[in-house]
Amino acid sequence: MPNNYVQQGVFLTPGDPNSMDDAKLYAPGTLGARFIVKQPTSGAAGAVASRFKGYQIVQTDSTMGVGSFPGAVGWWSDKTKYLVTTDPTKLGRGRVAGVFNNASVKGNFTCIQWLGPCTVKFVDAPVAAPTAAGLIVIPSATAAKADCLAAGSSATYPQLGYSAGALNAGDQTAIVDLDVPETP
């Protein structure tokens, strides 16, 4: 019988997976743990209110060229060490890990989101502008950014999820329903 890697409860020093940025883990055995939380209804609107979100505890790669920021796409740098980078070429564009929700110091421990509604940063000229129509969202070849495919297109890379909101042209972000597959 396989091990269950989704934890029922995880202690995070800030209490919020969207703001975790720790130089060392409170409980080192939780590195790599996946857990699910429900978005509170207060302060959340639209596609995000009362939804479940999945996170994973990871360490940011101290050698990544582009630091993490809210909405940055993360790729595995070394899956065996739960090491994540913003560089899509480290192990290949298909090795997507999830999306960062904060700016974490390089080399620190943080949480990446892999499931549920999330604000994601897109390339300057996506193939198709994200909409609420559920277009396929994939990792791009640009560090820390995603791309959106036109309706009827086939994904050539593992999907991050589906678009759940219109593109905010001011900062090139949109809400995406994440469903990042667990990679070997």
Backbone hydrogen bonds, N-H to C=O, Kabsch-Sander energy under -0.5 kcal/mol:
donor,donor_aa,acceptor,acceptor_aa,energy
5,Y,3,N,-0.7
7,Q,5,Y,-0.7
7,Q,34,R,-3.7
12,L,10,V,-0.5
15,G,12,L,-0.8
19,S,16,D,-1.8
20,M,16,D,-0.5
22,D,109,F,-2.3
30,T,27,A,-2.6
31,L,28,P,-1.5
32,G,57,I,-2.3
33,A,30,T,-2.7
34,R,5,Y,-2.2
35,F,55,Y,-2.3
36,I,7,Q,-0.6
37,V,53,K,-2.7
39,Q,51,R,-3.6
44,A,41,T,-1.1
48,V,45,A,-1.8
49,A,46,G,-0.5
51,R,48,V,-1.5
53,K,37,V,-3.2
54,G,115,L,-2.0
55,Y,35,F,-3.0
56,Q,112,I,-2.1
57,I,33,A,-2.2
58,V,56,Q,-0.5
58,V,110,T,-2.9
59,Q,82,Y,-2.8
60,T,108,N,-3.1
61,D,84,V,-3.0
64,M,61,D,-1.4
67,G,65,G,-0.6
68,S,104,S,-0.6
71,G,100,F,-2.8
72,A,69,F,-2.5
73,V,144,A,-1.4
74,G,98,G,-3.2
75,W,85,T,-3.2
76,W,95,R,-2.8
77,S,83,L,-3.2
78,D,83,L,-1.7
81,K,78,D,-1.2
82,Y,79,K,-1.0
83,L,78,D,-2.3
84,V,59,Q,-2.9
85,T,75,W,-3.1
90,K,87,D,-1.1
95,R,92,G,-1.9
96,V,94,G,-0.7
97,A,74,G,-3.2
98,G,74,G,-1.6
99,V,113,Q,-2.3
100,F,72,A,-3.0
101,N,111,C,-0.6
104,S,102,N,-0.8
108,N,105,V,-2.4
109,F,22,D,-3.5
110,T,58,V,-2.6
112,I,56,Q,-2.3
113,Q,99,V,-3.1
114,W,54,G,-2.5
115,L,54,G,-1.4
116,G,178,L,-2.1
118,C,176,V,-1.8
120,V,118,C,-0.5
120,V,174,A,-2.6
121,K,71,G,-2.7
122,F,172,Q,-3.6
123,V,146,A,-2.3
128,A,148,C,-1.7
134,G,131,T,-0.8
134,G,163,S,-0.7
137,V,161,G,-2.7
138,I,147,D,-2.4
140,S,145,K,-2.0
144,A,86,T,-1.6
145,K,142,T,-1.9
146,A,121,K,-2.2
147,D,138,I,-2.8
149,L,136,I,-2.9
153,S,150,A,-2.0
160,L,137,V,-3.0
161,G,137,V,-1.3
162,Y,177,D,-1.8
163,S,135,L,-2.7
164,A,175,I,-3.0
165,G,131,T,-0.7
165,G,175,I,-0.8
167,L,130,P,-1.3
168,N,173,T,-3.4
169,A,167,L,-1.0
171,D,168,N,-1.0
172,Q,168,N,-1.8
173,T,168,N,-1.0
174,A,120,V,-1.6
176,V,118,C,-2.8
177,D,162,Y,-3.2
178,L,116,G,-2.7
178,L,176,V,-1.2
179,D,160,L,-3.1
180,V,114,W,-2.5
